[in-house]
Structures are given as structure tokens and as C-alpha cells.
């Protein structure tokens, strides 16, 4: 997270200039230079231009998420909507595979922290992408960085800037590799990889959901089922998990209240319902 450098700015032009100042401030770090360049290229950071992301629109006095750019003037409203959300933690955990408690702590650090003197539209947009299953490698990098930053501040009592600098060193920003941890990979076949790269404009969205080449420490992820557990019992656990995802999606549909979000959730729910149908077909014991 990046606090405001100097007094809080009010105008869009001032905010954009301030963001440029941040880029100059971080210029001493070659790693951050790489990330800033990627953010600029991929529309995660905007310096003097509008980019694609998410957007809050109002309808009957209620904030509703959409999929356009968040203007800097609406960043504060986006932050408030995130603070009030009761479904984003479970949604982000579902799409990333991270434990809900980890997502919740990152959310509190980013959006309920009195240290930050202004809202950041790009951070809000990244959070919304993560909670709607559209998170990119760079969005997941945000989770890694904030986790490292929180750890360094809590464990060693560092101030923000020093923790931020060390977090950039600890999280290898160019590859997403975290320290010297071993890589965890989904058993990706060539056929599946080819299909994903044909289907997705940004295949990293799909690879992130699968956990392909994930390098985070094991304690970040939801616990795996014990291999010693009876296969039918594991299938029942999976059935309950998938059914719970559908329940979560219904709650997200009610909270987000936007046609775009609802369409996305319905399409994702259809995929999970197909998986449930196939699960019961392959394990008819679950019908009892």
C-alpha cells in the first residue's frame, strides 16, 4: 500500500501528478521500476490517462459495481463499498485458493487502516478484479506484497517505508516468486494449456484460479484433504464445498447488484453446477 506523499490531494490532476511523484520516489528500486512499468503497460497504474478496470455507478442512491475505469474522484466511494462488503473475503478466497483469514487481514490493512490518508483507485480496481475471478498476476502480487509488508511491520516494528522496501526485496516482483519456497503446480496438460490460452485474453486469470506454478508458503492456502480419508468422504466434502460456492455467489449477486456482476456469477455458477452433476455421476454413492 502507498500512503499519500505530502498532504491529501483533491483534484484528479493533482492525484495523477502525485502518482507520478510516487513513481519517481520508487525509482531507486530496480525491482519496483519493473513493476511500475508493467502496471503502466497493463493499466494497473494510470499516470495522466484513463485505464480499464472497474467502476462504481449509482442507481437509486445505491453504489453498484461495473467494469469500467474507477475515476480517482470515486476512489473513496469504492473504498467505502469495499469496507461494507460482507462477501468479498469469501469470494477472493474462492478464486485465489488462499485462506479467508489471510484475505480478511489484507483487506483490513488496505481499507480499514487509518494510516492511509487517501483512497487509491487502482487498489480498489485490483481488489474488485480479485473478488470477481478476474484477478491477474499483478493483482495477486498485491496480496503477496501486502502480506510481506504486514509481517515485517508486526514482527520487527518497521515503519511503513522500510517495510515497503524490504517487502519489495522479499517478494520477487518480476516472477512472483516468494523467497526460496518450492513451487506448487496443477498437473497441467498440453491440451488444457492450449485451450486456456485460446479461451482467455489473459491466461494468468485461469492459471491463478488453478494455482499453477504458485510459489506462496503452504500456510497461505486452504488445507488439502488428507490422502488417508476415504475417497467417498472426500467426494462428499467436495460436493459440500461446491454447493457452498453457489450459495456464496447468490449472496454476492444480492450485494453487488450490477447486471455485469450477476451475468459473470451466473456463468461461473453454471460451470460449478456442471461439475456437481459430473461429480454425482462419477460417485453415485453421493445420491444417498
N, C-alpha and C positions, 0 to 999 in steps of 0.2 A: 504494500500500500504506500502511496506517496502523499504525505501531508502537503498542504499548500506552502509554497515558499513565499514568505512575506505575508502581508495582510490579505484577507479573503478578497477575491476579485468578483465583480458583479456583472460585467458586460461580457458578451460572447467573445469579442475581440481581445479583451484583457485575459480571459481564460485561455484562449488559444495562444496568446503571447506567453503566458505563464507556463503552459505546457511545453512550449519551445525552450523556455528557460530551464525547465527540468531536464530536457534532453541535453542541453549544454552542460548542466550541472553533473549529469551522469557520464559525461564524455570521457572522464578519466578511466572508466572501466571498459576494456575491450569487449568483455562478455555482454555487458549491458548495451554497448553500441550495436552488437549483432542483433539483440532482441528488439531494440528500438527500430532498427532498420526493417526487421521482419514485421513488427507491428505496423509501421508506416505502410509497408508494401501490402499487408493483408487487411488494412482497415481497422486494426485494433486501436491505434492511436491516430488522431487527426490533428495535424498542425495546419490550421488555416483552411481546412476543407471538410466537407461532409462525407461520411462513410456509411456503408451498410451496417446495420446492427439490429437493434430492437427499438421500439418506440412506444411510449405511453400516450394513449389518446383518451379523451374524456367522453363519457356518454351518460347523460343524466346525472352528472356530478360524480360519477364513479370512474376511477382510473382503470383502464383496460390495456393490457399489453398487446402490441402488434409487432411487426417485423421490419420497421423502417429504422432510420438512424435516430438515436436519442439526442435531441438538441441539448447543449450544455445548460440552457435555461430550464430544462425539465429534469436535470440530473437529481436535484434534491427531491422532487416528487417520486422519481424512480427509487431512490434510496428508501423513502418512507414506505412505498409499496412493498419493497423487499423486507423491511423490518416487520411489517404487518403480516407478511405471508406465513401461513401455517402449513404449507405443503411443499415449499421449495427444498427443504432439507432432505425429505424422503425422496423427492424426485431426483435431486442431484446424486444422492446415494445410489439410486436405482441405475442411473445412466453411467456413473463412473465406477461403481463397484466398491467405493470407499464406505467405511463405516459412517452411519448417520452422525454419531457423536463428533467425528472429525469434521464433517461438513458444518455441523452446528457451531463448533468452536471457530472455524474460519469465518462463518457468517457474522458471528458476534464481533470478531476482531475487525472485520472490514466495515460493518454497517452500524454497529452499536458502540463504537469506540469514540469517546469524547475527545481524543487526541486529534482526530481528523477535523479540520476546520472547513472543509468544503466537500461536496459530492463530486465524484468523477464519473462522467457519462460512460466512458469505456469500461470501467469496472462494472457498472450496472449492466451494460450490454453483455459483457462476458458472463456475468452471473446468470442472466436470463438464458443465454445460449446453453450453459451447463444444465440448467434446470428443465430445459425443453428438449434435451437429447441432441442438441446441435453444437455441443462444445468441441472446439478444435484443440490441437496440441498446445497452442499458445494459451487457450483458456485453462486447460488442465495445468499448465505451467504456473498459472496464477495460484492454484491451490498448493502446489509444491512450494512456491516461494513464500507464501504467507505462513505455511506450516513451519518452515525453517526459521523464518523471522520471529514467529511467536516463541518457538523453542529457545532461540538464542537470547531473547529478552527475558524470558522467565527463568532460564537456567543460570545465566551469567549476569543478569541485571544490566544489559547493554542498553544504551539509548537507541532511538529509532534508527538514526543514520548508520551507526556502526553495525547494528543487527541487519539492516538492509544490505550493507556492503558485504558482510560475511555470508548472508543468505545467497547472494549472487554467486559467491565462490563455492558454496556448498552444493547448490543446485546447478548442474552443468546445463546452462540455458541453451546451448547450441544443439544438444542432443536430447535434452530432457532426462539425462541420466542422473540419478541421485547417488552421489558418493560412489562407493565401491560395491554396492549391493548387486546381487546376481539378478539377471534379467528373468522375468516371468513371461511366458508366451502361450497364447492359444495355439493349438495344433493346426495351423493354417495350411490348407492345401492350395496348390496352384490354381485349381478350378475356382475355389472360393475367393481367393485373392483377385483373380481376373474379373470375377463377377462383381465384387465390391468396387473395384476401380472403374468398372464400366457404369455402375449404378450411381455412385456418389461423385458429385463435383469435388468434394473434399473427402477423400477416403479416410483421413485421420479421424473423422467423426465416427465412422464404423469401427475402425481399429481401436479407438478409445473405448467404445462400448464393449468390445470383445476382450479388452485387456491385453492386446497384442503387444509384445515387447515392453511390457510395463516394468519399471525399474524401482518403484517405490518400496519402502520397507514393508515386510509382510503385515505388520500391525496396522497398516493403513486400510487393508482390505477386509471385507466381510469374511468371517471364518468359513473354511471349507468343511464339507461334510466328512465325517470320519469314514475311511475306507472299510472299516470293520462293521459299519452299520449295515443291516440287511438291505439289499437293493430295493425291495418293495417299500420299505420305510423311507429310504432316500427319495424314491419317486413320489411318495406322499408329501414329503417335505417340499419337494419342488412344486408339486401341484398347489399346495397352500401358498407358496411364495408367489407363483404366477397369478393366482386368483387375487392375492393381496395387491399386486401391481394394478390390476383392473380397478379395484376399489380406490387405490391412490389416484389413479387417472381420473376417476369420476369426481373426486374431491378437487383435483387441480382444475378440471373443467369448470366447476362451480366458482372457484376462486378467481381464476384468470379472466373468465368472462369475455373472451375475444373469439371471433369466428376463426381466426388463423390458428390460435392455440387449440381450439376444440377440434378443428379438422386434423391437426397433427396428432392429437391424443387419440382420436378415433382410428386413424390409420395405424398407429402403433398398437392400439388395443386389438385391432383385427389380427395383427401378427401374433400377439400373445394368445389370443383365442384359438388361432390355428395350432399353435404349439401345445395348448391344453388338449385340443382334440387329438392330436397325434400322440401325446403322452398317454392318454387313456387308451388309445388304440393299441399302443405297444405294451401297455401294462393294464390289461383288462381287470386285474385284481383291484384296481383303484375304484372300480364302479361300485364296490360293496360298501 
